[in-house]
């Protein structure tokens, strides 16, 4: 088996592949044209977030049997085309769930307790206790939209703060547990003090957070997004903050993360958002810990190994 690794990876992956006897080529410098030209020689492709695997790539990949995404999201892969070509797709959804959950709580605590603003003030010799009086998480109702790996790990941690956690997941049934109550979007809109997105980017979820979504809540709420930036319209977040319907926001992802290439509308919204003290921003690092970087590889290798051991590795004749 020959595997092309087309994105930058933690070096632990190479040791794991070698232990399994899997041959690999590591080319994080490859551009799209390089991948198209060389992929026919490989059985597997490993990517992170740089490489888009669409029908054009899959048509060229005449011997490809699997794709491994070193991360949680699958929006870069044409899953329908992969299924047509009998190409298995793996992703390490559980690999960074603890990192995302811890980051979510860190952002929320920083927001509720004015930690970032207070830190800046103290560094300039401003000692303002009353102006930085905080808000407690205890007894808050948190609505999680999406209750997979990241949503579940976040609920587990929120439960330790005495929160009531409501969870909605369109693609699951009977998923309520000791950490979260199975809910509907309507119930979340009626009761939530905090709303946190834990959903993949799909045609259904793109710009889920728009003006109508924000205005649909019964009371002002705090918004958290550690999923994909395009699930929340930047201008709607800015408008919600401006009106007070969004009391504060924790944003690890943005609609457009290429900050030097924002559209005019995005720039206006971002300029407003970044100037607000009730917003905590981080550069898509929610699942980006030293531990998760290695754990993602462990999850991927375990999945691929299990798939092969079950005899699901197809012969060339079974491929497209």
C-alpha positions, 0 to 999 in steps of 0.5 A, a space after each residue: 500500500 502506498 500513501 501520499 501525504 499532501 499536507 503538513 503532518 505531525 511527525 508521529 504519523 510517519 512512525 505509525 505508518 512505518 510500524 504498520 508497514 505502509 509505504 508513504 511519500 510526504 509532500 506538504 509542498 505539493 500544489 493541486 497540479 502536483 497532486 493531480 499528476 501523482 495521485 494515480 500511483 497511490 492507494 491512499 491520500 492523507 490531507 489536512 485543511 489545505 487540499 480540496 478533494 473534489 470530483 476532478 481530483 477523484 477522477 484522476 485518482 484511478 487507484 485511490 482506495 481511501 482518503 484520510 482527513 487529519 481533522 474533524 471537518 469533511 467539507 473539503 471532500 466531495 463525499 458523494 463522488 468518493 462514494 461513487 468511486 468506492 473510496 473510503 473516507 476517514 476523519 479524526 473527529 474524536 482526535 481533537 474533541 477534548 481540545 475544542 471543548 477546553 478551548 470553548 470553556 476557556 473562551 467563555 470564561 474569559 468573556 464572562 469574567 472580562 479577563 482579556 480587558 482586565 489584563 490589558 488594563 492592569 498592564 497600563 496601571 488601570 485597576 478597575 474592579 467594578 468595571 470588570 465585575 464578572 458573570 457566572 456560568 452557574 445555572 446558565 442554559 446552554 444550547 448546543 447545536 450539533 451533538 457529535 464528538 465536539 458537542 458531547 465533550 463540551 457538554 461534559 465540561 459545562 455540566 461541571 459548571 452547573 449549567 443546564 445543557 440543551 442539545 440539538 442534532 438533526 442527524 441523531 436520535 435518542 442522544 440525550 445523556 447525563 450531560 445534555 438534554 435532547 432538544 429542538 432548535 425552537 426550545 433552544 431559541 426559547 431558553 438558551 442564555 448561551 448558544 454554541 455551534 458544533 456542526 459541520 459546514 454543509 449546504 444546510 448549515 452554511 450561514 445558519 446564523 443569519 439575521 432571522 436566526 439571531 432575531 428568533 431568540 426570545 432573549 439576548 444570548 451569547 454566541 460561540 462558534 468553534 465549528 466552521 466560520 461560514 456557519 455564521 454570517 459575519 454581518 449578522 453577528 455584527 448586527 446582533 452585537 450592535 443591537 444587543 441581541 447578541 450579548 457577547 461572542 466567542 469566535 474561533 472561526 470566521 466567515 472569511 479567515 483570510 483577513 487580508 482578503 475580506 470583502 467590503 461587507 466582511 471588512 465592515 462587520 469585522 472592524 466592528 466585531 474586533 473593536 468590541 470588548 464583549 468579543 473573544 477572538 482566536 485564530 481557529 485554534 480550538 482543536 490545535 493543541 500539542 496533544 490533539 496534533 498527535 491524537 488525530 494521527 492515532 485515530 486515523 491510523 486506528 481507523 485505517 488499520 481496522 478497515 484493512 483488517 476487516 478485509 475492506 481494502 478493495 482490489 484494483 478491479 473493484 475501483 473505478 
